[in-house]
Amino acid sequence: MDAFELFKDDLLLENNYSLNIVVIKRIDLVAKSIGPERTRNELLPYLADIIEQYDHDEAHYIIAEKLGSFIDLIGDSAHLVDILPLLEQLASKEEVGIRTAVTDSLILILPSLSKSILVNNIIPLLKRLADDHWFTTRVTATSLFTSIYKLVTETNSRQMLRNLYSDLCNDDTPMVRKSAIVNLSSFLAIVDTKHIINDLLSIIQDVSNDDLELMRQEILSTYVTLCNVFDINDYTDHILPLIQKAVNDKSWRIRRKLAIILPNLLKNLKTHHSDINNESDIIKISLLPMLGILLSDVEAEVRISACNSISNICNILEYDSIIADTTLDVIESLVK
């Protein structure tokens, strides 16, 4: 009896859940044994049946994880499309670990795909995930945009992906919106500045005013990313007002996170903009005074986070006297 028949018999014979899991963990060994053609024609359809009929999260997780290692087990890269329907089946599962494994496996195989597969299979797959009625599937989609967008070169396709991502950031389901916003920083890092301003900046501005505290908190990370992307004029015009608003946000969690990320804001500005120094208006007049405000916050958690940021800010600004001018009075009042 060959490896595939033995694999099927073991699954049918074993009613013990734990033993079934041990059997399913062997799918890569089975694929190696039976070769690429039988893997495509027999094993993959059988795994699709398992996904459909065997309702156990751990089994689904193992399949999703193992499929990422099937690149060399199904023949040349042209056959990678045979894996996609299985991953799409698993993308809607409620268990986060399964969906994470789906994302990881898709990201693993993406670099091996031809341009035609990317255009004809991957982009339509992403669109189906983003438009699916199950919110879990849409959450999965938000984790894939960055990896796919960087491989796409066609202008219209890139525009479509930006529009699709915008839709997910405005999704009616908070969990989808949160996931889209969490992944927004990595997406912004690979999008041209003009397209950010035209297509995505309004999202950042809208989320900074969102009624949900969690959304306003997550969007703060994009302010750090955009230090590396925008020139100083665009950053001052579009992002600095949002930071200034955050320092007075009604939620102490927003103010605390701003205190935490302030050193990274300063570091990125100085690292990526050679014309920025400690005397520049954005540092001396705008960002450093915020540290003083956060050090004086009514909430202890915000003050603690601001205090913890002081040493990093001192290192970034090379212990310039401007720090003392901005914060010394506040620090003295805290000591008293």
C-alpha positions as CSV (number, residue, x, y, z in Angstrom):
1,M,0.0,0.0,0.0
2,D,1.4,3.4,-1.0
3,A,1.7,6.4,1.3
4,F,-1.5,8.1,0.2
5,E,-3.7,5.1,0.6
6,L,-2.1,4.4,4.0
7,F,-2.8,8.1,4.9
8,K,-6.5,7.8,4.0
9,D,-6.8,4.5,5.8
10,D,-5.3,5.9,9.0
11,L,-7.7,8.8,9.0
12,L,-10.7,6.4,8.4
13,L,-9.6,3.9,11.0
14,E,-8.7,6.3,13.8
15,N,-11.7,7.7,15.7
16,N,-9.3,9.2,18.2
17,Y,-8.9,13.0,17.7
18,S,-5.3,13.1,18.9
19,L,-4.3,10.3,16.5
20,N,-6.0,11.9,13.6
21,I,-4.0,15.1,14.2
22,V,-0.8,13.0,14.2
23,V,-1.9,11.6,10.8
24,I,-2.7,15.0,9.3
25,K,0.7,16.3,10.3
26,R,2.2,13.9,7.8
27,I,0.7,15.5,4.7
28,D,4.0,16.9,3.6
29,L,5.7,13.5,3.9
30,V,2.8,12.0,1.9
31,A,3.3,14.6,-0.8
32,K,7.0,13.8,-1.0
33,S,6.3,10.1,-1.2
34,I,3.7,10.2,-4.0
35,G,5.2,12.9,-6.1
36,P,4.0,16.2,-7.6
37,E,1.4,14.9,-10.0
38,R,-0.5,12.7,-7.5
39,T,-0.1,15.5,-4.9
40,R,-2.0,17.8,-7.3
41,N,-4.5,15.3,-8.5
42,E,-5.2,13.2,-5.4
43,L,-3.8,14.7,-2.2
44,L,-5.0,18.3,-2.6
45,P,-8.6,17.3,-3.5
46,Y,-8.6,15.0,-0.5
47,L,-7.4,17.8,1.8
48,A,-10.2,20.0,0.5
49,D,-12.7,17.3,1.6
50,I,-11.0,17.2,5.0
51,I,-11.4,20.9,5.3
52,E,-15.1,20.7,4.3
53,Q,-16.0,17.6,6.4
54,Y,-13.6,17.5,9.3
55,D,-14.6,20.3,11.6
56,H,-11.6,20.6,13.9
57,D,-9.6,23.8,14.3
58,E,-6.2,22.1,14.9
59,A,-6.6,20.0,11.7
60,H,-7.4,23.1,9.7
61,Y,-4.5,25.0,11.3
62,I,-2.0,22.2,10.4
63,I,-3.2,22.1,6.7
64,A,-3.0,25.9,6.4
65,E,0.5,25.9,7.9
66,K,1.8,23.0,5.8
67,L,0.5,24.3,2.5
68,G,3.1,27.1,2.6
69,S,5.8,24.4,2.4
70,F,4.2,22.7,-0.6
71,I,6.0,25.0,-3.1
72,D,8.5,22.3,-4.0
73,L,6.0,19.4,-3.6
74,I,3.5,20.1,-6.4
75,G,5.9,20.6,-9.3
76,D,6.9,24.0,-10.8
77,S,5.5,27.3,-9.7
78,A,2.7,27.2,-12.4
79,H,1.0,24.6,-10.2
80,L,0.9,26.8,-7.1
81,V,-2.6,27.9,-8.2
82,D,-3.8,24.4,-7.1
83,I,-3.1,25.4,-3.5
84,L,-5.1,28.6,-3.6
85,P,-8.6,27.1,-3.4
86,L,-7.7,25.3,-0.1
87,L,-6.2,28.4,1.5
88,E,-9.3,30.4,0.4
89,Q,-11.5,27.7,2.0
90,L,-9.6,28.2,5.3
91,A,-9.5,32.0,5.1
92,S,-13.0,32.4,6.6
93,K,-12.5,30.2,9.7
94,E,-13.3,31.8,13.0
95,E,-10.1,30.6,14.7
96,V,-7.5,33.4,14.5
97,G,-4.6,30.9,14.4
98,I,-6.0,29.3,11.2
99,R,-6.4,32.6,9.4
100,T,-2.9,33.7,10.5
101,A,-1.5,30.4,9.1
102,V,-3.4,31.0,5.8
103,T,-1.9,34.5,5.6
104,D,1.6,33.2,6.3
105,S,1.4,30.4,3.7
106,L,0.1,32.8,1.0
107,I,2.9,35.3,1.8
108,L,5.4,32.4,1.5
109,I,4.3,31.4,-2.0
110,L,3.7,34.8,-3.4
111,P,7.4,35.4,-4.5
112,S,7.3,32.2,-6.5
113,L,4.3,33.1,-8.5
114,S,4.5,34.3,-12.1
115,K,3.1,37.7,-13.1
116,S,0.2,36.1,-14.9
117,I,-0.8,34.1,-11.8
118,L,-0.5,37.2,-9.8
119,V,-2.8,39.1,-12.1
120,N,-5.3,36.3,-13.0
121,N,-5.4,34.4,-9.7
122,I,-4.0,36.3,-6.7
123,I,-5.7,39.7,-7.2
124,P,-9.1,38.2,-7.9
125,L,-8.6,36.0,-4.8
126,L,-7.8,39.0,-2.7
127,K,-10.9,40.8,-4.1
128,R,-13.1,37.9,-3.2
129,L,-11.7,37.8,0.3
130,A,-12.2,41.5,0.8
131,D,-15.8,41.4,-0.6
132,D,-16.8,38.2,1.3
133,H,-19.9,38.4,3.5
134,W,-18.0,36.7,6.4
135,F,-16.2,39.3,8.4
136,T,-13.5,36.8,9.3
137,T,-12.6,36.5,5.6
138,R,-12.3,40.2,5.2
139,V,-10.1,40.4,8.3
140,T,-7.8,37.8,6.5
141,A,-7.7,40.0,3.4
142,T,-6.4,43.0,5.4
143,S,-3.2,41.1,6.2
144,L,-2.4,40.4,2.6
145,F,-2.5,43.8,0.9
146,T,1.1,44.9,1.6
147,S,2.7,41.6,0.3
148,I,0.5,41.6,-2.8
149,Y,0.7,45.3,-3.6
150,K,4.5,45.4,-3.7
151,L,4.5,42.7,-6.4
152,V,1.9,44.4,-8.6
153,T,3.2,46.9,-11.2
154,E,0.1,47.6,-13.3
155,T,-1.3,51.1,-12.5
156,N,-5.0,50.2,-12.7
157,S,-4.5,47.1,-10.5
158,R,-2.7,49.2,-7.9
159,Q,-5.5,51.8,-7.9
160,M,-8.0,49.0,-7.4
161,L,-6.1,47.6,-4.5
162,R,-5.9,51.0,-2.8
163,N,-9.6,51.5,-3.3
164,L,-10.3,48.1,-1.9
165,Y,-8.2,48.8,1.1
166,S,-10.0,52.0,1.7
167,D,-13.3,50.1,1.7
168,L,-12.0,47.8,4.4
169,C,-10.9,50.7,6.5
170,N,-14.5,51.9,6.3
171,D,-16.0,48.5,6.9
172,D,-19.2,48.3,9.0
173,T,-17.7,45.6,11.2
174,P,-15.3,47.1,13.9
175,M,-13.1,44.0,13.8
176,V,-12.5,44.4,10.1
177,R,-11.8,48.1,10.4
178,K,-9.4,47.5,13.3
179,S,-7.4,44.9,11.4
180,A,-7.3,47.2,8.3
181,I,-6.0,50.1,10.5
182,V,-3.5,47.9,12.3
183,N,-2.1,46.8,8.9
184,L,-2.3,50.3,7.4
185,S,1.2,51.4,8.5
186,S,2.9,48.6,6.6
187,F,0.7,49.4,3.5
188,L,1.6,53.1,3.7
189,A,5.3,52.3,3.7
190,I,5.1,50.9,0.2
191,V,2.6,53.3,-1.4
192,D,3.8,56.4,-3.3
193,T,3.3,59.7,-1.5
194,K,1.0,61.1,-4.1
195,H,-1.3,58.1,-3.8
196,I,-1.3,58.3,0.0
197,I,-2.4,61.9,-0.2
198,N,-5.0,61.3,-2.9
199,D,-6.4,57.9,-1.8
200,L,-5.5,57.1,1.8
201,L,-4.9,60.4,3.7
202,S,-8.7,60.9,4.2
203,I,-8.9,57.6,6.0
204,I,-6.2,58.6,8.5
205,Q,-7.9,61.9,9.1
206,D,-11.3,60.2,9.5
207,V,-10.0,57.5,11.9
208,S,-8.3,60.2,14.0
209,N,-11.9,61.5,14.7
210,D,-13.5,58.0,15.1
211,D,-16.0,57.6,17.9
212,L,-14.2,54.3,18.9
213,E,-11.2,54.9,21.2
214,L,-9.5,51.7,19.9
215,M,-9.5,53.1,16.3
216,R,-8.0,56.4,17.3
217,Q,-5.4,54.5,19.3
218,E,-4.4,52.2,16.4
219,I,-4.1,55.1,13.9
220,L,-1.3,56.7,15.9
221,S,1.2,54.2,14.5
222,T,0.7,55.6,11.0
223,Y,2.0,58.9,12.1
224,V,5.4,57.3,12.8
225,T,5.4,55.5,9.4
226,L,4.6,58.7,7.5
227,C,7.7,60.4,9.0
228,N,9.6,58.1,6.6
229,V,7.3,58.7,3.6
230,F,6.2,62.3,3.5
231,D,8.5,65.3,3.0
232,I,8.6,67.7,5.9
233,N,6.1,70.1,4.3
234,D,3.5,67.4,3.7
235,Y,4.0,66.0,7.2
236,T,3.6,69.4,8.7
237,D,0.5,70.1,6.7
238,H,-1.3,66.8,7.0
239,I,0.0,64.8,10.0
240,L,1.2,67.3,12.6
241,P,-2.3,68.7,13.2
242,L,-3.5,65.2,13.9
243,I,-0.7,64.7,16.5
244,Q,-1.5,68.0,18.1
245,K,-5.1,66.9,18.4
246,A,-4.1,63.6,19.9
247,V,-2.2,65.3,22.8
248,N,-5.6,66.7,24.0
249,D,-7.7,63.6,23.2
250,K,-10.4,62.9,25.8
251,S,-9.1,59.3,26.1
252,W,-6.0,58.9,28.4
253,R,-5.1,55.7,26.4
254,I,-4.6,57.8,23.3
255,R,-2.5,60.3,25.2
256,R,-0.4,57.5,26.8
257,K,0.3,55.9,23.4
258,L,1.3,59.3,22.0
259,A,3.8,59.6,24.9
260,I,5.1,56.2,24.0
261,I,5.6,56.8,20.3
262,L,6.9,60.4,20.6
263,P,10.6,59.3,20.7
264,N,10.0,57.3,17.4
265,L,8.4,60.3,15.8
266,L,11.4,62.5,16.7
267,K,13.9,59.8,15.6
268,N,12.3,59.2,12.3
269,L,12.0,62.9,11.5
270,K,15.7,63.4,12.2
271,T,16.8,60.2,10.5
272,H,14.9,60.6,7.2
273,H,15.0,64.4,6.9
274,S,18.6,65.8,6.7
275,D,17.3,69.4,6.9
276,I,15.7,68.7,10.3
277,N,17.6,69.7,13.5
278,N,16.8,70.4,17.1
279,E,16.0,74.0,16.2
280,S,13.6,73.2,13.5
281,D,10.1,74.4,14.2
282,I,8.5,71.0,14.0
283,I,10.7,69.8,16.9
284,K,11.3,73.0,19.0
285,I,7.8,74.6,18.6
286,S,5.5,71.6,17.9
287,L,6.7,68.2,19.2
288,L,8.8,69.0,22.3
289,P,6.2,71.2,23.9
290,M,3.9,68.1,23.7
291,L,6.2,66.3,26.0
292,G,5.7,69.0,28.5
293,I,1.9,68.7,28.2
294,L,2.0,64.9,28.5
295,L,4.3,65.1,31.6
296,S,1.6,67.3,33.2
297,D,-1.3,65.1,32.2
298,V,-4.0,64.5,34.8
299,E,-3.7,60.7,34.4
300,A,-0.8,59.0,36.1
301,E,-0.4,56.4,33.3
302,V,0.2,59.2,30.8
303,R,2.7,60.9,33.0
304,I,4.6,57.7,33.6
305,S,4.8,56.9,29.9
306,A,6.0,60.4,29.2
307,C,8.7,60.1,31.9
308,N,9.8,56.8,30.4
309,S,10.2,58.5,27.0
310,I,12.5,61.3,28.3
311,S,15.8,59.3,28.2
312,N,15.1,58.1,24.6
313,I,14.3,61.7,23.6
314,C,17.5,62.9,25.2
315,N,19.5,60.4,23.3
316,I,17.8,61.3,20.0
317,L,18.3,65.1,20.5
318,E,21.8,64.5,21.9
319,Y,21.0,66.0,25.3
320,D,20.4,69.4,23.8
321,S,19.6,72.2,26.2
322,I,16.3,72.7,24.3
323,I,15.0,69.6,26.2
324,A,15.6,71.3,29.6
325,D,14.0,74.5,28.3
326,T,10.9,72.6,27.4
327,T,10.5,70.1,30.3
328,L,12.6,71.1,33.3
329,D,9.9,73.1,35.0
330,V,7.4,70.3,34.6
331,I,9.9,67.7,35.9
332,E,10.6,69.8,38.9
333,S,6.9,70.1,39.7
334,L,6.6,66.3,39.4
335,V,9.4,65.8,41.9
336,K,7.8,68.1,44.4
